[in-house]
């Protein structure tokens, strides 16, 4: 009897073992969340599941359709920009597109490595957010939670494309001018490694970004991504549409009515109408497009069919480019910081709709999703979207997110995406990007205090200068305008953040903080993190690429080739300017500082106030964490004084 009792006790202990481990893990996570101030504690494990949780509803079907076209329109745009980079690099280096073998090598890398890898990032994020919805339902013992939508981070992708991949192409062309495959492989590795670093920074900011946010004005924080939205997502596609007005203006009209004015087209997603109308006009109406050659595009579709079933996924191999990635840290840090802040905005909209998800967990999930995509070989960052209230109103559960991830797993690994890409009108996808970009700008101006509007406009200038430098600005003698290069080199991202903050502090008479940022700008300029127009290294090395992080010295051989040292001096003078004003302020000769940066309102608070004032229970729009809205546009302007 004693032996049987001992055996029974041992069996009971074994049965209780996993439960204690689960409880300990849950308790550790809750303790960690409480330590870092996450107000929404959702345990990782539950003994009891949610009651009658629906695994598939008609709302899931509607939400999955909308989210699918949301991601599709983004992928069409970013892949188009990516595949056009070799031609741009050729014009920069030699005034003509690169040879066809460079185009073919790069397209093979994108179609057979990058897109399949992107599918795993999308799948992983969608699965995680679906699990979060199920856990929240179990924690609160209800069955109406909706997963947060997840997909491609549109503005961050364009930063990677034009501020990382394009400079890498130009920089590596001399080393691999005779080997297109090696050139494409090295560019891919550098871009993938840079994207992995950006995900690491986003995870790091999930713990410390709240403190960083306290030291940055809203205009400075949103400034660089506002500039990317204005220039690359809105202005550049707008130029392309006006090159093809017959094809592009109707999709642009659908974009404004379907998104900005809230016109409903029944069960048809606005993205489908935009893409469908432009593609129909391009292929069916003779002569509608001046630059679209139907015969050539048919050949391109046939060439794209060769990628069907051809998958060359290389997990882990893309992380071999950290040596090249270190030069672009100054670009990815501001983007990662803003991604972290706006992920918090996404969670806030979910909380306002009734699903209180953990903030820190969502931030980590976004960063880890980007890192996972980079591990598999993708240089497209991913993020949670702000579309949650829209999908919740449709009655979606957690399943629509899983279905979306599985659809893209099949689409991007099968090679079918290339055929879709070649068949869809570029002007139509540009119309969606214009909306996304303008909505980012609109949101930034809503969130920033009105007195900071001039500084927010200044934030756009460096990225605009970067676009102008790539697209042929000159003095009439084929020499770049010096100020354009000084502003835009390195993508202009860090300049848009730091200088905008200095401008905000001057507006607010916060001279002591402004002096601190002037000192930071001087150091950044000295090492090429800002204004990296340095043609030679500190030892006379003339292989330094513009925008590369390197110590800036005055001259070599009597030639003043570097610009960073001049800005270091200029910002030092600006530091003295701020300190003098601070002294005058302490003596009462200058007015007191303006310490309030809360004139703007958050996305969620605006939505809640709109509902309270109008009685309208509908959500304004679905958008990614930078303000993207792709379903059920705003029913009216927010009746909130900014």
QUIFEN-V234221 format. One line per field, one symbol per residue. phi: phi as a letter, one per 20 degrees, with the letter a starting at -180 (. if undefined). psi: psi as a letter, one per 20 degrees, with the letter a starting at -180 (. if undefined). burial: I if it has 9 or more other C-alpha atoms within 8 Angstrom, else O. A space follows every 10 residues. Layout:
BEGIN
phi->???
psi->???
burial->???
END
This chain:
BEGIN
phi->.fffffffff fffffeggff ffffffffff fffffenefd ecgfccfcff flffeacfff fffffffffg fffffgffff fffefgffff ffecmbgfgf ffgfffffff fddffgffff ffffffffff fgfffffffd lbcdfcfffb afegffffff fedcffffff fefffcfdcf fffffffgff ffffffffff ffffffedff ffffdcfgff fegfffffff eeedffffff ffecffeeff gffgffffdf emfedmeefg ffffffffff ffedefmfde deefffffff ffffffefnd ddfcgnffee dffefffdff efffffffff feffffffff ffeodeefff ffffffffff ffgfgfpddd fcafdeeggf ffffnfdeff ffffffffff feeenfffff ffeeffffff fffgfgffff ffffffeefg feggffffff gfffffffff dnfbdndmef fgffffeefn nmffffefff fffffffele ffffffffff ffffffdnfc leececefdn fedfefnffb fedfbcmnde dddgffffff ffffffgfff ffffffenec fffeeeddff cfgfffffff ffedmeefef adbefdofcc blggfaffec fe
psi->ggghggghhg ghhhhighgh gggggghggg ggghgjkoio ooqhqqhprq plppiprhhh gghggghghg hghgggghhg hgiighgghg hghjjqqqqh hggggghggg higgghhhhh ggggghgghg hgggggghhj lrkkqpqpqq bpngghghgg ghiggghggg hihhhlhjnh ghghghgggg gghghgghhg hhgghhhihh hhhhjpqggh gigghggggg ghhggghggh hihmhhhhhg hhghgghhgh ikpplcjpqh hhgggggghg gghhopjhph joogghhhhh ghhhhiipin plpmphhijj khhhhhijhi ghghghghgg ghhhhghhhg ghiionqpgg hgggggghgg hgghgijqko qrrqrjjghg hhhikqbihh ggggghghgg ghiijhhhgg ghiqphhghh hghgggghhg gghghhhqqh ijgghhhhhh gghhhgghhh kkqrjikjpq pghgghgipj ijghghgghh hggghghikm hghhhghggg hgghhhjjhq llmoiqrhjj pjjpqpiqoq pprgrpkjpn iqhhhhhggg hghhghgghg hgghghijiq rqqoipkkhr qrgghggghg ghhijpiqqg rprrjjjpoj qmrpirqplp p.
burial->OOOOOOOOOO OOOOOOOOOO OIIOIIIOII OOIIOOOIOO IIIOOIOOOI OOIOOIIOII IIIIIIIIII IOIIIIIIII IOIOIIIIII IIOOOOIIOO OIIOIIIIII IIIIIIIIII IIIIIIIIII IIIIIIIIIO IIIOIIIIII IIIOIIIIII IIIIIIIIII OIIOOIOOOI IOIIIIIIII IIIIIIIIII IIIIIIIOII OOIOOIIIII IIIIIIIIII IIIIIIIIOI IIOIOIIIII IIOIIIIIII IIIOOOOOII IIIIIIIIII IIOOOOOIIO OOOOOOIOOI IIOIIOIIOI IOIIOIIIII IIOOIOIIII IIIIIIIIII IIIIIIIIII IIIOIIIIII OIIIIIIIII IIIIIIIIII IIIIIIIIII IIIIIIIIII IIIIIIOIIO IIIIIIIIIO IIIIIOIIII IIIIIIIIII IOIIIIIIIO OIIOIIOIII IIIIIIIIII OOIIOOOOOI IOOIIIIIII IIIIIIIIII IIIIIIIIII IIOIIIIIIO IIIIIIIIII IIIIIIIIOO OOOIOIIIII IIIIIOOOOO IIIIIOIIII IIOIIIOIIO IIOIIOOOOI OOOOOOIOII IOIIIIIIII IOOOOOOOII IIIIIIIIII IIIIIOOOOO OO
END
